[in-house]
Amino acid sequence: MTSGSAITARAIAFVAAKTPEAERLGGRLAELTADPDGFSRALSGGFAGLADPEYREGERRIAPGLGPTFGVRWPLNAAVDRGFRQATRGERPAGYLELSERLFAQAELEPRWFAFELLDRLLPVDPERAWQLLRRAAREAADWITVDALAHPYGRGILLEPYRWAELEQLVYSRSPWERRLIGSTIATTPFIDRRLGRERQIAVHGLGLIGSLLGDAEPNVQKALAWALRSLTLVDPEPVLAFVERESARAAATNDGHRAWVLRDVLVKLPAARASAIKAQLGLIRRRADAPATSEAAALGALAPAAATPV
């Protein structure tokens, strides 16, 4: 059996060897922005050359239900994007909508993830059309990797046009657990997109409101994103987050709510030690059960269909 350290060393060496090739691919793509078909072929061919079959198998284990992928490691995806950004610095993102639509048609997911980066750059100049493609991507998402990649342009769109918080509010009632996960992932990512706008108090106000509507969701993938979101919001406005966790912990303890308790426990590492210890004691031995119904406000309103079980 290969040791964890040997696997890590191999991954580091693979990425180091392939990074120059990935950056060159990004540079070549910059010459094809007026040719969506050529751009798509070049990107797919480049990703095939960067693929790591071992990583592709690993993706299946950590993201059950993941669609087809080439198996390109995330640092290499980032290197392709970096090469493309460097080669197109200062240029208007003309044609990025058409490129994104073409990449969405690819069977493998990496081109779609690259399209999210294109749409992130398009948002400041063509927000409405870029947002429509992002909404389409949210509807079609079927795994947490895609959802969490989509969270960055979603957060960008909200920072540019804050009225789009209302669109996240609509997703609270989505029957898709992936759209509901997107709420938490977007809140979690937004403070890191712009360290000024993303950490204004209103981010915590909106974020806590949305989390409050979803807390108690029965889907583990949604729960994980809500915990991530609460941890991120401690960087934005820590005292309201602490008050929220204390209030919801009391509710979880009073109702033996394992779904709620799981999320709140996962936030304790980011809270002041003494108050975190008190919350931990209050939650005691409350545990989530796979067969327990959702207890969220959205579920209480009857807006959600019964969710299919997903891996923890």
C-alpha positions in Angstrom: 0.0 0.0 0.0 1.3 3.4 -0.9 1.8 5.7 2.1 0.1 9.0 2.4 3.4 10.9 2.3 4.5 9.1 -0.9 1.2 10.0 -2.6 1.6 13.6 -1.5 5.2 13.7 -2.8 4.1 12.3 -6.1 1.3 14.8 -6.4 3.7 17.7 -5.7 6.2 16.4 -8.2 3.5 15.9 -10.8 2.2 19.5 -10.4 5.7 21.0 -10.5 6.5 19.2 -13.7 3.2 20.1 -15.4 2.8 23.7 -14.3 4.9 25.3 -17.1 2.9 23.4 -19.6 -0.4 24.5 -18.0 0.7 28.2 -18.1 1.7 27.9 -21.7 -1.7 26.4 -22.5 -3.3 29.5 -20.9 -1.2 31.7 -23.1 -2.2 29.8 -26.2 -5.8 30.1 -25.4 -5.5 33.9 -25.4 -5.0 33.8 -29.1 -8.2 31.9 -29.7 -10.8 34.0 -27.9 -12.5 34.9 -31.2 -12.9 31.2 -32.1 -15.1 29.4 -29.6 -14.7 26.0 -31.3 -11.0 26.3 -31.6 -10.8 27.6 -28.0 -12.8 24.6 -26.8 -10.7 22.1 -28.7 -7.4 23.6 -27.5 -8.6 23.6 -23.9 -9.8 20.0 -24.0 -6.7 18.8 -25.7 -4.5 20.7 -23.2 -6.5 19.3 -20.2 -6.1 15.8 -21.6 -2.3 16.3 -21.6 -2.4 17.6 -18.0 -4.6 14.8 -16.7 -3.5 12.5 -13.8 -5.5 9.2 -13.9 -4.8 8.6 -10.2 -6.3 11.9 -9.3 -9.3 11.3 -11.5 -10.0 8.1 -9.5 -9.6 10.1 -6.3 -12.1 12.6 -7.4 -14.7 9.9 -7.7 -14.1 8.9 -4.1 -14.4 12.4 -2.6 -17.2 13.5 -4.8 -19.6 10.6 -5.5 -21.8 11.3 -8.4 -19.2 13.6 -10.1 -19.6 13.7 -13.8 -16.9 13.0 -16.4 -13.5 14.8 -15.8 -10.1 14.7 -17.3 -8.5 14.4 -13.9 -6.6 17.7 -13.8 -5.3 18.7 -10.4 -6.6 22.0 -9.0 -3.2 23.7 -9.0 -2.9 23.0 -12.7 -6.4 24.3 -13.4 -5.3 27.4 -11.6 -2.1 27.6 -13.7 -4.0 27.5 -16.9 -6.2 30.3 -15.7 -3.1 32.2 -14.6 -1.5 31.9 -18.0 -4.7 33.0 -19.7 -5.1 36.0 -17.4 -1.5 37.1 -17.9 -1.8 36.9 -21.6 -5.1 38.8 -21.7 -4.3 41.4 -19.0 -5.8 44.8 -20.0 -8.1 43.4 -22.7 -11.9 43.6 -22.5 -13.5 40.2 -22.1 -15.2 40.4 -25.5 -16.5 37.1 -26.6 -16.3 35.5 -23.1 -20.0 34.8 -23.1 -19.8 32.8 -26.3 -16.7 31.0 -25.1 -18.5 30.0 -21.8 -21.5 28.7 -23.6 -19.3 26.6 -25.8 -17.4 25.2 -22.8 -20.6 24.4 -21.0 -21.3 22.0 -23.9 -18.3 19.9 -23.1 -18.8 16.5 -21.5 -15.9 16.9 -19.0 -16.3 19.3 -16.1 -12.9 21.1 -16.2 -13.9 23.2 -19.2 -17.1 24.2 -17.3 -15.0 25.2 -14.3 -12.7 27.3 -16.6 -15.9 29.0 -17.9 -16.7 30.1 -14.4 -13.4 32.0 -14.4 -14.4 33.6 -17.7 -17.8 34.6 -16.3 -16.1 36.0 -13.2 -14.2 38.4 -15.4 -17.2 39.2 -17.6 -19.5 40.1 -14.7 -18.2 43.8 -14.3 -18.9 44.6 -18.0 -21.9 42.4 -18.9 -23.5 41.4 -15.5 -26.9 40.3 -16.7 -25.9 37.9 -19.4 -23.0 36.5 -17.3 -25.4 36.0 -14.4 -27.9 34.1 -16.5 -25.2 31.6 -17.4 -24.2 31.3 -13.8 -27.8 30.6 -12.9 -27.9 27.9 -15.5 -24.7 26.4 -14.1 -26.3 26.3 -10.6 -29.4 24.5 -12.0 -27.2 21.9 -13.7 -24.7 21.4 -10.8 -24.7 17.8 -9.4 -21.6 17.7 -7.2 -20.0 19.8 -4.5 -16.8 20.5 -6.4 -18.7 22.3 -9.2 -20.9 24.1 -6.7 -17.9 25.4 -4.7 -16.1 26.5 -7.9 -19.3 28.3 -8.9 -19.4 30.1 -5.5 -16.6 32.6 -6.5 -18.3 34.2 -9.5 -21.6 34.1 -7.5 -20.0 36.0 -4.7 -18.5 38.4 -7.2 -21.9 39.1 -8.8 -23.4 39.8 -5.4 -20.6 42.2 -4.5 -21.1 44.1 -7.8 -24.9 44.1 -7.5 -26.1 43.5 -3.9 -29.7 43.2 -5.0 -28.7 39.7 -6.1 -28.8 38.5 -2.5 -32.5 38.1 -3.3 -31.6 35.4 -5.8 -29.8 33.5 -3.1 -32.9 33.9 -0.9 -34.9 32.1 -3.6 -32.5 29.2 -3.6 -33.3 28.5 0.1 -36.5 26.8 -1.2 -34.8 24.9 -4.0 -35.5 21.2 -4.2 -31.9 20.7 -5.4 -29.5 20.2 -2.4 -26.7 21.5 -4.7 -28.5 24.9 -5.1 -29.0 25.0 -1.4 -25.3 24.2 -0.8 -24.4 27.1 -3.2 -25.9 29.5 -0.6 -23.4 28.4 2.0 -20.5 28.2 -0.4 -21.2 31.7 -1.7 -21.4 33.2 1.8 -18.2 31.3 2.8 -16.3 32.5 -0.3 -17.4 36.2 -0.5 -15.1 37.5 2.3 -12.1 36.3 0.3 -13.1 37.8 -3.1 -12.7 41.4 -2.0 -11.3 41.9 1.5 -13.0 45.3 1.8 -16.4 44.9 0.2 -16.6 41.2 1.2 -16.1 42.0 4.8 -18.6 44.8 5.3 -21.1 44.3 8.0 -24.0 43.7 5.6 -22.3 40.5 4.4 -22.8 39.1 7.8 -26.4 40.4 8.1 -27.4 38.8 4.8 -25.4 35.7 5.4 -26.7 35.0 8.9 -30.3 35.5 7.6 -29.8 32.9 4.9 -28.0 30.4 7.1 -30.8 30.8 9.7 -33.4 29.8 7.0 -31.4 26.7 6.1 -30.0 25.6 9.4 -31.5 22.2 10.1 -31.3 21.0 6.5 -31.0 17.3 6.4 -28.5 17.1 3.6 -24.9 16.6 4.8 -23.5 18.5 1.7 -25.6 21.5 2.7 -24.7 21.2 6.3 -21.0 21.3 5.5 -21.4 24.5 3.5 -23.4 26.2 6.2 -20.6 25.4 8.8 -18.0 26.7 6.3 -20.1 29.9 5.9 -20.3 30.5 9.6 -16.6 30.0 10.0 -15.9 32.6 7.3 -18.4 35.1 8.7 -16.4 35.2 12.0 -13.9 37.2 9.9 -16.6 39.7 9.0 -18.5 40.4 12.2 -17.6 37.9 14.9 -20.0 39.0 17.7 -23.2 38.5 15.8 -22.0 35.1 14.6 -21.2 34.1 18.2 -24.7 35.2 19.3 -26.2 33.3 16.4 -24.4 30.1 17.3 -25.3 30.4 21.0 -29.0 31.0 20.2 -29.2 28.1 17.7 -27.3 25.8 20.1 -29.9 26.4 22.7 -32.6 25.6 20.2 -30.8 22.4 19.1 -30.4 21.3 22.7 -34.1 22.0 23.5 -35.3 20.0 20.5 -32.5 17.3 20.2 -31.8 18.6 16.7 -28.9 16.6 15.4 -28.8 18.4 12.0 -28.5 21.8 13.6 -26.0 20.5 16.2 -23.6 19.1 13.6 -23.3 22.4 11.9 -22.8 24.4 15.1 -20.2 22.0 16.4 -18.2 22.5 13.2 -17.9 26.2 13.9 -16.6 26.0 17.5 -13.0 26.1 16.4 -13.4 29.7 15.2 -15.1 31.0 18.4 -13.6 32.2 21.7 -12.4 29.1 23.7 -14.5 29.7 26.8 -17.8 30.3 25.0 -17.0 27.5 22.6 -16.6 25.1 25.5 -19.9 26.2 26.9 -21.7 25.6 23.6 -20.0 22.2 23.2 -21.3 21.2 26.7 -24.8 22.4 25.8 -24.9 20.3 22.7 -23.7 17.3 24.7 -24.3 14.0 22.9 -26.8 15.2 20.4 -26.1 13.5 17.1 -27.6 13.8 13.6 -29.4 10.8 12.2 -29.7 10.0 8.5 -33.4 9.2 8.9 -34.3 12.4 10.8 -36.4 14.9 8.8 -35.1 18.4 8.0 -35.9 21.0 10.7 -35.0 24.1 8.8 -37.4 27.0 8.3 -37.5 26.3 4.6 -38.6 22.7 5.3 -41.1 23.8 7.9 -42.8 25.9 5.2 -43.2 22.8 3.1 -41.3 24.2 0.2 -38.8 21.4 -0.1 -39.4 17.9 -1.5 -37.9 15.1 0.5 -34.2 15.1 -0.2 -32.4 12.0 -1.3 -29.6 10.9 1.0 -26.2 12.0 0.1 -22.8 10.7 1.5 -21.6 12.4 4.7 
